[in-house]
Amino acid sequence: MDTILSVLNWIWIYFFDRAAMMMMCLVFIGQLLSKRTFLDSLMGAMKGYIGYIVYQTATGGMYSTFQPIMMGMRNVLGMQIIVNDDSLGAGTLTAILESFGRTTSLQMASMAAGFAIACILVWMKKYTKCRTLIIQAHILSGQAIDMVPILLVMFPLMNDAVTILVVGAYLAVKWCVLSNLTVEPAQELTDGANMCVGHTQMILDRLGYEYGRHLERKAKKQGKEVKKFDNMELPGVLSIFNDMYVASFVVMLVYFGILLSLIGKEGMMAVDSSLTESSSWVMYIFHTAGKFPVYLVILLTGMRMFVAELTVAFSGISERILPNTLPGIDCAAFYGFVTNGSVITISFLIGSATMTLFTTIGMLLGLPFVCLVGFVPMMFDSATVGIFAHHRGGIKALVVSVIGVAISDVFLAGIAACVMGFDVYGGVGFQVDNAITLAIFSPIWKYLGWVGYALVLIVMLAIPQIQYLKNKKGYFLAAEDWEQYKEVMGEDL
């Protein structure tokens, strides 16, 4: 048993805990299966690896640059507030895991079990109606790290074997069902790039897209078109917002200028060692805002490299191993398909503004379940939901959907934390999907026990069945042949 755990631990450290390595192997195997030469497959794998490292450099840079600002805001608002951010959430989860006398090997084994069960669900798609498989390593491992302590709290008498099975089954169903929701939105945005979202806000990706479709159809009935950033040319000095990078710089300059002014120079010096008494406060704000468009360029460059190689690879994997299965990949991969970069910037701006507003209102009202959201979830949750909503429903759909993100990350995450008793630790990592599902599921688990656990799995597995019944003629075509899907669906698209 120790030998098996050692092997699994090695795989965890060098593959599942290092997403770029896992992606490189997937690309290499997939491209070999698609009948590319060994050398071409090796080159594709290396390009995929480089692209993913570039992407991680951007996200890591965003985190290290903007995380101190969130910590400064937490100090200003008061330490008693729950912070919804993966970094502080990890501390909470580790403390809970240790209180049960368990180690991270349990999380690793649960993730492996979850991925295996997910493969079975997809293999049996004729019956399960699951068309997608998340291959995003840091999402797979991150959610396993989340769910082991959560389900141990809900079902404290589980031994290791039962924990692995229970957590694995829940993760597999959740991964397959939620990523499956994003097939049509992702295929439509990318015009059949054969991939879907495998991230942390998949529920609102679909709801935002559906709301956008509703607004688009309503406008067509009235002989109008929804207003989009794509067909807006701003006049005069406002034309600077037609450029994504300039627009993001200006917006971030205003946003961070306000936040940093509230924190103050002394407050930031307490959380950011790079700022000293002799540093210019004005230039600090300027350079901090300027890093955002820089990291955005790096992020998009890396994801374009990575997605191009992964698309070829997964077509080979899909044809030979899991036919007509779409890979669930990082949400940022879809940013490169946005025709107007202002969609990303404005989504983040609206998301950050509404999250800050809701946090402030919650604190003034003395609500125990209000969260302060970290920069990284604030950015990626808002931007991703915004692009899918805007694609069909324009600006109105974007605004409404991103406000939904704020409600989820600020209030629903806090409700889930309070129900499970996580609020006393001060930090959670409940982004949109976790916020919504745990706010609903945790009371069910708490009061119905194992019956509630079974009920949750049954309800989730019913979702793709309902999707299929609503669109039998095009359901599987959406993942198999996008061009034929468009022909078959016609006006119903």
C-alpha positions in Angstrom: 0.0 0.0 0.0 2.9 2.4 0.9 4.4 1.7 -2.5 1.2 2.5 -4.3 0.8 5.7 -2.3 4.4 6.7 -3.1 3.7 6.2 -6.9 0.5 8.2 -6.7 2.3 10.9 -4.7 5.0 11.2 -7.4 2.3 11.4 -10.1 0.5 14.1 -8.0 3.6 16.2 -7.5 5.0 16.1 -11.0 1.8 15.9 -13.1 -1.5 16.8 -11.4 0.1 19.4 -9.3 2.0 20.8 -12.3 -0.7 21.4 -14.9 1.7 22.2 -17.7 3.3 18.7 -17.4 -0.1 17.0 -17.6 -1.1 19.1 -20.6 2.2 18.4 -22.4 1.6 14.6 -22.0 -2.0 14.9 -23.1 -1.0 16.9 -26.2 1.8 14.4 -27.1 -0.5 11.4 -26.7 -3.4 13.0 -28.5 -1.3 14.2 -31.4 0.2 10.7 -31.8 -3.3 9.3 -31.9 -4.3 11.9 -34.5 -1.6 10.2 -36.7 0.9 13.1 -36.6 4.5 12.0 -36.8 6.5 11.5 -33.6 8.6 14.6 -34.2 5.5 16.8 -35.0 3.7 15.4 -31.9 6.8 16.1 -29.7 7.0 19.7 -31.1 3.3 20.2 -30.5 3.6 18.9 -26.9 6.5 21.4 -26.3 4.5 24.3 -27.8 1.6 23.3 -25.6 3.8 23.2 -22.5 5.4 26.6 -23.3 2.0 28.1 -24.0 0.7 26.9 -20.7 3.7 28.1 -18.8 3.2 31.5 -20.4 -0.4 31.5 -19.3 0.6 30.5 -15.7 3.1 33.3 -15.7 0.3 35.8 -16.5 -2.1 34.4 -13.9 0.7 34.1 -11.3 1.7 37.7 -12.0 -1.8 38.9 -11.6 -2.1 37.1 -8.3 1.2 38.3 -6.8 0.6 41.9 -8.0 -3.0 42.4 -7.0 -3.4 40.0 -4.0 -1.8 42.6 -1.6 -4.5 45.0 -2.5 -7.2 42.6 -1.4 -5.3 42.0 1.8 -5.1 45.7 2.3 -8.8 46.0 1.8 -9.4 43.2 4.3 -7.4 45.1 6.9 -9.4 48.3 6.2 -12.8 46.6 6.3 -12.0 44.4 9.3 -10.4 41.0 9.9 -13.8 39.4 10.8 -15.0 39.4 7.2 -14.9 36.1 5.2 -12.5 36.3 2.3 -13.5 34.4 -0.8 -10.1 33.6 -2.4 -8.2 30.4 -3.1 -5.2 31.4 -1.1 -7.0 31.9 2.2 -9.4 29.1 1.4 -6.5 26.7 1.2 -5.5 27.5 4.8 -9.1 26.8 5.9 -9.2 23.5 4.1 -5.8 22.4 5.5 -6.8 23.2 9.0 -10.0 21.2 8.7 -8.2 18.2 7.1 -5.7 18.2 9.9 -8.5 18.3 12.5 -9.7 15.0 11.1 -6.2 13.5 11.2 -6.1 13.1 7.4 -3.3 14.0 4.9 -3.3 15.4 1.3 -2.8 11.8 0.0 -6.6 11.4 0.6 -7.3 14.4 -1.7 -5.0 13.0 -4.3 -6.7 9.6 -4.3 -10.1 11.2 -4.4 -9.2 13.2 -7.5 -7.9 10.1 -9.2 -11.1 8.2 -8.4 -13.2 11.2 -9.6 -11.4 11.4 -12.9 -11.8 7.6 -13.5 -15.5 7.8 -12.7 -15.9 10.8 -15.0 -14.3 8.9 -17.8 -16.8 6.1 -17.3 -19.7 8.6 -17.3 -18.5 10.0 -20.6 -17.8 6.5 -22.1 -21.4 5.7 -21.3 -22.7 9.0 -22.8 -25.5 7.1 -24.7 -27.1 6.7 -21.3 -25.7 9.5 -19.1 -25.8 12.1 -21.9 -22.5 13.5 -20.7 -20.5 14.9 -23.6 -17.5 16.5 -21.9 -14.4 15.7 -19.8 -12.5 18.3 -17.9 -8.8 18.0 -18.4 -7.7 21.2 -16.7 -5.3 19.8 -14.1 -5.4 22.6 -11.6 -9.2 22.6 -11.6 -9.3 18.8 -11.0 -6.8 18.9 -8.2 -8.1 22.1 -6.7 -11.7 20.9 -6.5 -10.5 17.6 -4.9 -8.6 19.6 -2.3 -11.9 21.5 -1.7 -14.3 18.6 -1.5 -12.5 16.2 0.8 -12.6 18.5 3.9 -16.1 19.7 2.9 -17.6 16.2 2.8 -15.7 15.1 5.9 -17.4 17.9 7.7 -20.8 16.9 6.3 -20.2 13.2 6.9 -17.6 13.0 9.7 -17.8 9.2 10.3 -16.3 8.2 6.9 -13.2 6.1 6.7 -10.5 6.7 4.0 -12.0 4.2 1.5 -15.5 5.6 1.8 -14.2 9.2 1.6 -12.4 8.5 -1.7 -15.5 6.9 -3.2 -17.9 9.5 -1.9 -15.8 12.5 -2.9 -14.8 10.9 -6.2 -18.4 10.2 -7.2 -19.5 13.7 -6.4 -16.6 15.3 -8.2 -17.1 13.1 -11.3 -20.8 14.0 -11.6 -20.2 17.6 -10.9 -17.4 17.9 -13.5 -19.3 16.1 -16.2 -22.7 17.8 -15.6 -21.5 21.4 -15.2 -18.9 21.3 -18.1 -21.7 19.7 -20.3 -23.8 22.9 -19.7 -21.2 24.9 -21.6 -21.1 22.9 -24.8 -23.4 25.0 -26.9 -22.2 28.4 -25.5 -18.5 27.4 -26.1 -19.1 25.9 -29.5 -21.1 29.0 -30.6 -18.5 31.5 -29.3 -15.6 29.7 -31.0 -17.7 28.6 -34.1 -16.9 24.9 -33.5 -13.4 24.8 -32.0 -14.5 21.6 -30.3 -13.8 22.5 -26.6 -15.9 23.6 -23.7 -15.3 25.4 -20.4 -13.7 23.4 -17.6 -13.4 26.0 -14.8 -15.3 27.4 -11.8 -18.2 29.4 -13.2 -19.8 27.0 -15.7 -23.4 27.4 -14.3 -23.5 31.1 -14.9 -21.7 30.7 -18.3 -24.8 28.8 -19.4 -27.3 31.0 -17.6 -25.7 34.1 -19.0 -25.7 32.6 -22.5 -29.4 31.6 -22.2 -30.4 35.1 -20.9 -28.5 36.6 -23.9 -30.4 34.3 -26.3 -33.7 35.4 -24.7 -32.8 39.1 -25.1 -31.7 38.5 -28.7 -34.9 36.8 -29.7 -37.0 39.4 -28.0 -35.2 42.2 -29.9 -35.7 40.3 -33.2 -39.4 40.1 -32.6 -39.4 43.9 -32.2 -37.4 44.4 -35.3 -34.3 45.5 -33.4 -30.8 44.3 -32.6 -29.2 43.9 -29.2 -26.5 46.5 -28.4 -23.0 45.1 -28.4 -19.6 46.5 -28.0 -18.7 45.0 -31.4 -20.9 47.5 -33.3 -20.1 50.5 -31.1 -17.5 53.1 -32.3 -17.0 55.6 -29.5 -16.5 59.2 -30.6 -13.7 61.7 -29.8 -11.6 61.1 -26.8 -13.7 58.1 -25.9 -12.3 56.2 -28.9 -9.4 55.2 -26.7 -11.8 52.6 -25.3 -12.0 50.9 -28.7 -8.6 49.5 -28.0 -8.7 46.6 -25.5 -5.3 47.2 -23.9 -5.6 51.0 -23.6 -9.2 50.6 -22.2 -8.0 48.0 -19.6 -5.2 50.4 -18.5 -7.5 53.3 -18.1 -10.2 51.3 -16.3 -7.7 49.7 -14.0 -6.1 53.1 -13.3 -9.4 54.4 -12.0 -10.3 51.2 -10.2 -7.0 50.7 -8.4 -6.7 54.4 -7.8 -9.9 54.3 -5.8 -9.0 51.1 -3.9 -5.5 52.1 -3.1 -6.6 55.6 -2.0 -9.0 53.9 0.5 -6.2 51.7 1.8 -3.6 54.4 2.0 0.1 54.3 1.5 0.8 53.1 5.1 -1.8 50.3 4.7 -0.2 49.0 1.5 3.3 49.2 3.0 2.0 46.7 5.7 1.1 44.1 3.0 3.5 44.9 0.1 7.2 45.0 0.9 8.1 46.5 -2.5 6.5 49.8 -1.3 8.6 51.9 1.0 8.5 55.4 2.5 10.7 56.8 -0.2 8.5 55.3 -3.0 6.2 57.6 -5.0 2.6 56.7 -4.1 1.3 58.2 -7.4 3.7 56.1 -9.5 3.0 53.0 -7.4 -0.7 53.3 -8.4 0.2 54.0 -12.0 2.6 51.0 -12.3 0.2 48.7 -10.5 -2.6 49.5 -13.0 -0.2 49.2 -15.9 0.6 45.6 -15.0 -3.0 44.5 -15.8 -2.9 45.0 -19.6 0.7 43.6 -19.7 -0.5 40.3 -18.0 -3.5 40.3 -20.2 -1.3 40.3 -23.3 0.8 37.5 -21.9 -2.3 35.5 -20.9 -3.9 35.6 -24.3 -0.6 34.8 -26.1 0.0 31.7 -23.9 -3.6 30.4 -24.2 -3.5 30.8 -28.1 -0.4 28.6 -28.2 -1.8 26.1 -25.8 -5.3 25.8 -27.3 -4.1 25.4 -30.8 -2.1 22.3 -29.9 -4.7 20.9 -27.5 -7.4 21.1 -30.1 -5.5 18.9 -32.5 -4.5 16.5 -29.7 -7.9 16.1 -28.2 -9.4 15.3 -31.7 -7.1 12.3 -31.7 -8.0 11.3 -28.2 -11.7 11.8 -28.9 -11.6 9.7 -32.1 -9.7 6.8 -30.6 -10.6 6.6 -26.9 -13.7 8.8 -26.1 -15.4 9.5 -29.4 -17.1 12.9 -29.8 -16.1 14.1 -26.4 -15.2 17.8 -25.9 -12.3 18.7 -23.5 -13.2 21.1 -20.7 -10.3 23.6 -20.5 -9.5 26.9 -18.8 -11.9 29.8 -19.1 -9.1 32.1 -20.3 -8.8 30.0 -23.5 -12.0 31.6 -24.7 -10.9 35.2 -24.3 -9.0 35.0 -27.6 -12.4 34.5 -29.4 -13.9 37.7 -28.2 -14.2 40.2 -31.1 -14.0 43.3 -28.9 -11.6 43.2 -25.9 -13.7 45.8 -24.1 -16.1 43.0 -23.2 -13.4 41.5 -20.9 -12.5 44.8 -19.3 -16.0 46.0 -18.8 -17.1 42.7 -17.4 -14.3 42.9 -14.8 -15.1 46.5 -14.0 -18.8 45.8 -13.4 -18.0 42.6 -11.5 -15.4 44.3 -9.2 -17.7 47.4 -8.6 -20.7 45.3 -7.7 -18.8 42.9 -5.6 -17.2 45.8 -3.7 -20.7 47.5 -3.3 -22.4 44.3 -2.1 -19.6 43.6 0.4 -19.9 47.2 1.7 -23.7 46.9 2.0 -23.4 43.5 3.7 -21.0 44.9 6.2 -23.2 47.9 6.9 -26.2 45.7 7.5 -24.1 43.4 9.7 -24.8 40.3 7.6 -22.7 37.3 8.9 -22.5 35.7 5.4 -20.9 38.5 3.4 -17.6 37.8 1.6 -14.7 40.0 0.3 -13.8 38.5 -3.0 -10.1 38.1 -4.1 -8.8 39.7 -7.3 -8.3 36.5 -9.3 -11.8 35.1 -8.9 -13.2 38.6 -9.3 -11.4 38.9 -12.7 -11.9 35.4 -14.2 -15.4 34.8 -12.9 -16.7 38.1 -14.2 -14.9 38.2 -17.5 -15.8 34.6 -18.5 -19.5 34.9 -17.7 -19.5 38.4 -19.4 -18.2 37.1 -22.7 -20.8 34.3 -23.0 -23.7 36.6 -22.0 -22.5 39.4 -24.4 -22.0 37.0 -27.3 -25.8 36.7 -27.8 -27.4 39.3 -25.6 -25.1 42.2 -25.8 -24.4 44.8 -23.1 -27.6 44.3 -21.1 -27.0 40.5 -20.8 -23.4 41.2 -19.8 -24.4 43.6 -17.0 -27.1 41.4 -15.6 -25.1 38.2 -15.7 -22.0 39.7 -14.1 -24.1 41.1 -11.3 -25.2 37.4 -10.9 -21.5 36.5 -10.4 -21.2 39.2 -7.7 -24.2 37.8 -5.9 -22.8 34.3 -6.0 -19.2 35.1 -4.9 -20.2 37.6 -2.2 -23.4 36.2 -0.7 -24.0 32.6 -1.7 -20.4 31.7 -0.9 -20.8 33.2 2.5 -24.1 31.3 3.1 -22.4 28.0 2.2 -19.4 28.9 4.5 -21.8 29.7 7.4 -23.9 26.5 7.0 -20.7 24.3 7.1 -19.0 26.3 9.8 -16.2 27.5 7.6 -16.8 31.2 8.4 -14.8 30.9 11.7 -11.6 30.3 9.7 -11.9 33.6 7.9 -11.3 32.3 4.4 -12.9 30.1 1.7 -12.4 29.4 -1.9 -16.0 29.1 -3.1 -16.1 30.6 -6.6 -19.3 30.7 -8.6 -20.0 27.0 -9.1 -19.0 26.1 -5.6 -20.9 29.1 -4.2 -24.1 28.1 -5.9 -24.0 24.3 -5.5 -22.7 24.4 -1.9 -25.3 27.0 -0.8 -28.0 24.6 -2.1 -26.4 21.2 -1.3 -24.9 21.9 2.2 -28.2 22.3 4.0 -29.5 19.1 2.2 -26.4 17.2 3.3 -26.6 18.6 6.8 -30.3 17.8 7.4 -30.9 14.7 5.2 -27.5 13.0 5.6 -26.8 10.2 3.1 -30.3 10.4 1.6 -29.4 14.0 0.8 -26.1 12.9 -0.8 -27.9 10.5 -3.0 -30.5 13.0 -3.9 -27.9 15.6 -4.9 -26.2 13.1 -7.3 -29.6 12.1 -8.8 -30.6 15.7 -9.4 -27.3 16.6 -11.0 -27.4 13.5 -13.3 -30.9 14.5 -14.4 -29.7 17.8 -15.8 -28.1 16.4 -19.0 -31.1 14.2 -19.4 -33.3 17.3 -19.4 -31.0 19.0 -21.9 -31.2 16.0 -24.2 -35.0 15.8 -24.0 -35.3 19.5 -24.9 -33.1 19.1 -28.0 -33.0 15.5 -29.2 -32.2 16.4 -32.8 -29.1 18.6 -32.0 -27.9 17.5 -28.6 -25.1 15.2 -29.6 -24.4 17.0 -32.9 -23.3 20.1 -30.9 -20.3 18.1 -29.8 -19.8 15.9 -32.9 -20.3 18.2 -35.9 -20.9 21.9 -35.3 -21.5 22.7 -39.0 -24.2 20.0 -39.3 -25.6 21.2 -35.9 -26.1 24.7 -37.3 -27.8 23.3 -40.4 -30.1 21.1 -38.3 -31.0 23.7 -35.8 -31.5 26.6 -38.3 -33.7 29.3 -36.7 -33.7 27.5 -33.4 -30.0 28.1 -32.9 
